[in-house]
């Protein structure tokens, strides 16, 4: 065993917490209004029909329905489709 610590070992030992980003509700899943669909930094996914965007770019459902992923003008979008009555 070493009697002294290594040259930089006492300066290590820090790490940041994970941000828990990503898709939270996947395509075809049934969601309620207000549920978080995607947590992201920047607009990797853009809001589509019945989807809102928060201050931190989080996408959330504005109405109950099924989640659908698609693209519009080369951008990935997340939309909510409501059941037809």
Backbone bond lengths (Angstrom), bond angles and torsions (degrees), N, CA, C in turn:
res aa  C-N    CA-C-N  psi(-1)  N-CA   C-N-CA  omega(-1)  CA-C   N-CA-C  phi
1 X - - - 1.459 - - 1.534 109.81 -
2 X 1.334 114.62 142.07 1.457 118.96 179.06 1.523 109.64 -76.74
3 X 1.334 115.64 144.37 1.463 120.27 178.15 1.522 111.09 -87.21
4 X 1.334 117.03 -19.74 1.464 120.74 178.85 1.517 108.65 -122.39
5 X 1.322 115.16 151.26 1.468 119.58 176.59 1.526 109.18 -68.32
6 X 1.324 116.46 158.50 1.458 120.47 176.30 1.515 110.41 -64.98
7 X 1.324 116.34 169.45 1.460 122.13 -173.01 1.524 113.46 -55.26
8 X 1.329 118.21 -40.97 1.469 118.20 -176.17 1.520 112.76 -123.07
9 X 1.326 118.03 9.21 1.467 119.21 -173.00 1.523 112.95 -63.95
10 X 1.330 117.51 -30.90 1.461 118.80 -179.15 1.525 111.41 -78.24
11 X 1.349 117.45 -9.41 1.462 120.52 178.18 1.526 111.74 -98.37
12 X 1.325 117.63 -2.78 1.462 120.95 177.89 1.525 109.67 -90.20
13 X 1.320 116.65 -168.57 1.457 119.70 171.89 1.511 115.79 94.12
14 X 1.326 119.03 20.60 1.462 121.15 175.52 1.520 108.59 -119.27
15 X 1.316 116.35 146.16 1.464 120.89 175.15 1.519 107.79 -156.82
16 X 1.312 116.43 148.12 1.464 119.79 179.01 1.524 109.66 -88.18
17 X 1.324 115.49 155.13 1.461 120.77 178.98 1.524 109.99 -73.76
18 X 1.327 116.74 146.89 1.463 121.76 176.81 1.525 109.31 -63.51
19 X 1.328 117.45 148.02 1.467 120.73 -176.38 1.520 113.31 -90.12
20 X 1.317 118.11 -10.20 1.471 123.35 177.43 1.530 111.77 56.45
21 X 1.333 114.86 50.08 1.457 121.01 179.01 1.520 109.80 -89.40
22 X 1.326 116.08 168.22 1.460 120.67 174.18 1.510 113.08 126.64
23 X 1.327 114.97 -176.87 1.462 122.14 -179.66 1.522 108.21 -76.80
24 X 1.339 116.96 127.84 1.462 121.96 -178.84 1.528 112.13 -102.09
25 X 1.332 117.62 -27.71 1.469 121.89 176.53 1.522 107.19 -129.22
26 X 1.322 117.07 127.76 1.461 121.56 -172.16 1.525 111.81 -96.24
27 X 1.329 116.89 169.03 1.457 122.86 -177.74 1.517 112.45 -55.47
28 X 1.335 115.79 133.33 1.458 121.04 178.66 1.516 114.02 90.76
29 X 1.336 117.73 -14.01 1.464 119.69 -179.55 1.517 110.97 -72.92
30 X 1.328 116.17 144.20 1.462 122.96 176.92 1.524 108.43 -84.82
31 X 1.331 116.92 129.83 1.468 120.90 -178.96 1.522 110.21 -130.00
32 X 1.316 115.12 158.83 1.460 122.34 173.92 1.525 108.95 -100.38
33 X 1.323 116.59 164.13 1.461 121.21 177.70 1.524 109.15 -61.60
34 X 1.321 116.20 137.47 1.456 121.25 178.05 1.515 114.54 93.55
35 X 1.325 118.02 -11.75 1.471 119.84 -179.65 1.524 110.45 -71.47
36 X 1.326 115.84 139.91 1.462 121.65 178.79 1.524 108.97 -75.95
37 X 1.326 115.94 129.29 1.465 121.85 -179.37 1.524 111.35 -98.95
38 X 1.340 116.36 -46.04 1.473 121.11 -177.94 1.520 108.84 -142.05
39 X 1.325 116.34 133.17 1.466 121.52 169.50 1.519 106.20 -106.21
40 X 1.338 117.47 129.65 1.460 120.55 -173.15 1.515 111.04 -153.40
41 X 1.311 115.62 163.42 1.467 123.07 171.37 1.518 106.13 -110.96
42 X 1.321 116.76 116.46 1.456 119.97 -171.96 1.518 108.81 81.45
43 X 1.327 117.39 178.87 1.463 120.06 -177.41 1.517 110.80 -102.68
44 X 1.323 116.43 73.64 1.468 121.67 172.43 1.524 108.25 -64.36
45 X 1.342 116.27 -40.40 1.462 123.51 172.97 1.521 107.68 -115.13
46 X 1.324 116.66 137.06 1.458 121.75 178.30 1.522 109.55 -101.48
47 X 1.334 117.56 150.41 1.462 119.30 179.74 1.523 111.58 -73.19
48 X 1.327 116.32 135.26 1.462 122.22 175.89 1.517 109.63 -105.87
49 X 1.339 116.71 -145.62 1.463 121.55 -178.75 1.523 110.98 -65.10
50 X 1.331 115.76 132.91 1.468 124.03 175.70 1.529 113.62 59.24
51 X 1.345 115.79 28.98 1.467 120.75 176.49 1.524 108.12 -125.87
52 X 1.327 116.41 132.96 1.459 121.95 178.78 1.515 110.77 -104.45
53 X 1.350 115.07 163.12 1.465 120.53 178.71 1.515 108.90 -123.07
54 X 1.327 116.28 125.56 1.458 121.88 -179.99 1.516 112.12 -80.61
55 X 1.314 115.10 175.65 1.460 122.50 -178.50 1.526 112.20 -61.55
56 X 1.342 116.37 -31.05 1.473 120.67 179.29 1.531 111.51 -99.06
57 X 1.340 117.36 23.37 1.473 125.24 177.75 1.526 113.94 71.40
58 X 1.337 117.58 12.04 1.465 121.20 175.47 1.522 109.12 -69.19
59 X 1.332 117.01 135.09 1.461 121.46 176.51 1.522 108.94 -98.38
60 X 1.336 116.40 135.97 1.458 121.13 -177.77 1.523 109.97 -140.16
61 X 1.324 115.89 155.60 1.465 121.95 -177.89 1.523 110.26 -77.78
62 X 1.331 116.60 135.54 1.463 121.95 176.24 1.521 111.54 -95.81
63 X 1.331 117.39 -14.12 1.467 122.19 -179.18 1.525 108.27 -150.53
64 X 1.333 117.56 157.97 1.465 118.88 176.75 1.527 111.11 -71.62
65 X 1.320 117.27 148.85 1.460 121.88 178.97 1.515 110.79 161.46
66 X 1.334 115.69 -163.97 1.461 121.78 -179.26 1.527 110.31 -102.25
67 X 1.312 116.15 141.99 1.467 122.38 179.85 1.526 109.28 -79.30
68 X 1.326 116.41 133.91 1.464 120.77 173.67 1.529 108.93 -132.04
69 X 1.322 115.47 136.57 1.460 121.96 176.46 1.523 107.95 -105.03
70 X 1.326 116.58 139.60 1.459 120.31 179.37 1.511 109.55 -157.02
71 X 1.332 115.78 -164.88 1.458 119.55 175.79 1.516 109.19 -142.19
72 X 1.319 114.12 146.70 1.453 121.48 179.61 1.519 107.03 -140.53
73 X 1.322 117.55 121.42 1.464 123.48 -178.92 1.530 111.84 55.35
74 X 1.318 116.79 40.12 1.458 120.86 177.14 1.516 114.97 78.36
75 X 1.339 116.77 6.59 1.465 120.69 178.23 1.516 109.43 -109.24
76 X 1.320 116.68 140.35 1.462 120.12 175.22 1.524 108.43 -76.22
77 X 1.325 116.65 132.22 1.461 120.63 -178.96 1.522 110.69 -124.73
78 X 1.331 115.01 156.43 1.461 122.61 173.86 1.520 106.41 -122.42
79 X 1.327 116.73 128.14 1.462 121.74 -178.92 1.520 109.89 -129.64
80 X 1.325 114.95 166.14 1.462 122.15 173.51 1.521 107.32 -117.83
81 X 1.327 116.68 128.35 1.464 120.60 174.33 1.521 107.74 -107.46
82 X 1.329 114.96 126.13 1.467 119.95 179.90 1.518 109.11 -88.31
83 X 1.334 117.65 146.92 1.465 119.74 178.74 1.528 111.15 -64.41
84 X 1.332 116.54 136.93 1.465 121.27 179.25 1.526 109.74 -76.77
85 X 1.332 116.06 131.14 1.476 120.29 -178.75 1.512 110.07 -101.27
